């Protein structure tokens, strides 16, 4: 009975369906799942409706990372129109089991910025996901620009617990979009995005996103 209640659909937002269990995740100190990240990425896409920014959903980022052959990857990636994007944001998960939906235990963020010709990996746990981020980088760089550099950003903010990594991904993604909206210096965009993030600011995003969900539940 408890599982049935947790599986109850509470909100449809674009193509994202949130369930009662997602509210429990946001309410408590738990690992953020794919659906919550996809919901917030959809929210950012609406808030910053630029055709040259792409926030890649977790399921697509995972498929790119684990795609077994180049031809399948090409057919899958080309509709994303990566050459037309100035900023591309990928959520990186350490799951490498294609048979396990929503697996893994750590999130990080890989972002591409065209004018700087660089992919920057922000990992709140000291590069724990670096190999997974590099797999995505190697898979997509020729669809963006063949000579793009990969940078493991050593000054990325550090999480202080074992469950807030997904919130860091959301906070950094939002900051990048906000700076782009303000037409900040593109050269420093992906690095400046993390300078003002603190652990308390990131933790407070749980309540912020929870309130966003509840407001939309009332309106639907």
N, C-alpha and C positions, 0 to 999 in steps of 0.2 A: 504493500500500500504506500509506503514511504517513497519507494522508487517511482511509482506511478505519479505521485504528486510532484516529485522533483522533475519529471519528464513533461510536465504540463507546459504547453506553449503560453507565453505571457505577452509576447510582442513580435510583430513582423515589421521589419524596417528594411526597405529595399529588398534584397534577397536574403537577408539575415533573419533567422528565427531564434529568439532568445527563449529560454525555458526557466522554470521556477528555480532550478538548481543554479542557474547563473546569478540569480539574486543572492543566493546563499554564498557563492564565491565572492561576490562584491561586498557582502556584509561582513565577512570574516577574513582573517589573515590566511587566504588560500591562494594557490597558484592560479594565475589567470589563464583561461582556456582560449581555444581558437575562436569560438563564437563571440566572446567579448572583444577580442582584438579586431575581428572583422566588423563588428558593430561600430566600434569607435573609428576605424578607418573609413567606413561609409559616412559617418557623421562628419569627419574632416573633409571628405570629398565634397560634401554638400556645402560646408562652411567656406571652403576655399576652392571654388569651382573653376579651376584653371585647367585648360586642356593639356598643358605641358607638365603637369604634376601627376604622377601615378603612385597610388598607395596599393601595393599588391596584397591581396588577401592571403592569409596564412596557408590555405590549402593549395593555392597556386604556387606560392613560394616553395612549399614543400615538394610539390611535383617537379618543379624546375630543378631543385637540388638533387632529387633522386631519379630523374629521368634516365633510362638505361641506354638510349642511343640518340645520336645527333639529329637524325631525320625526324624522329618523334618530337624532339625538343623544338626543332625549327617550325614544324607545323603548329605547335602549341604556342610558341612565343610570338610569332609574327603578328597575330591579331592584336597583341598588346601595343603595337606601334611604338616600341621602345625608341627607335631613332627620332621620333617626334617629341620625346619627353626631355625636359631639362632637369627634372628631379624625379628620381624613382626610389621608393622606399620599400624595402623587403623586411618582413619579420622573419627572423631566423630561429628555428627550433632544433634541438639536438636529437630529435627522433630520426632514426635511419631505418626504421622498420615500416615498409610500405603497407604491410598487412595490419598495422595498428593505427586506427584512427585516433587523432588527438593524443598521440603519445608524447614522449619526451618529458624532460624535467627542467629545461632552461630556455629562456628567450633572450635574444639580442636583436640588434637592428643593423642592417646594412643599407646605406644610402648612396646613391649615385648623383653627382652634380656635373652637368655637361660642360659648363664654361671652365670649371677647374679640372675636368677630365679625370675624376677620381671617384673611387668607391671607398667609403669610410665605414669601418665596422665599429659600432659602439656596443661594448659588452660590459654590463654592470658587475660581472664576476671575473674580471681580469683575464679576458681572452678565452674563457672556457669554450666558447662556440666558434673559435677562429677557424677551425678546419671546415665546419659546416658553412660558415660565411664564405670561405674561399671557394667551396664547391659551387655556390650560387654565382659568385664573381666570375669564375672560369666559364660557367655555363652561359652567362648572358653578356659578357663584355663585348663579344663580336657582334652582338645585336645592338649595341649602343655605340661604342667606338673601340676599335681593335687595340689601341695602345693605352687604354685607361689604366691608371695606377690603382693598386690596392693599399689601403692604409689601415693598420690596426691602431685605433686611437687610444693611446695609453692613458690619456687624461679623462677618459669617460667616467662619469660618476659611478660610485660603488654602492651596491645594495648592502644593507646592514642585516639582512635576514635571508632565509632560503626560499622566499615565496613572492617577492615583489618585482622580479625581473621583468615580467610582462608589463607592469605599470611603467617601468623605465622606458620600455619600447614605446608605449603610448605617449608618454610625456615628451620624449625626444622627437617623435613624429610630429606631434602638435607644434612644438617649438620651431622645427624646420619649416612647417607650413606657414606659421605666423611670421617668421622672418622673411620668407619668400613674399608673403603678402605685403610686407612693409618695404619690399624692394631693397633688402639689405645687401651688402657687398657679397656677391655670389662667391667670391674667392674664399671667404671665411664662413660661408653659410653652414656647412656641415660640422665645422669645429665649434663655432660660436653657439650652436644650438644647445650645448650641454653646460655652458659656463655658469648658468644661474640655477641649475637644478640641484635641489637638496633632497635628502631622504624624506624629510617631513613634507615637502611640497609634493613629492611623488606619492607618498602614502595617502595624502589627502585626496588624490584622484579617485580612490575607491568610492568615497562618498559622493564625489562630483559625478562620476559615471552612473552610480546607483540612482542619483536624483534625476539624471537625464533619462534613464530608463523608465522611472516611475512617472515622470511627466508625460512621456510618450505613451505609456500604458493608459493614462487617463484620457488622452486625446484620441486614441484610436477607436 
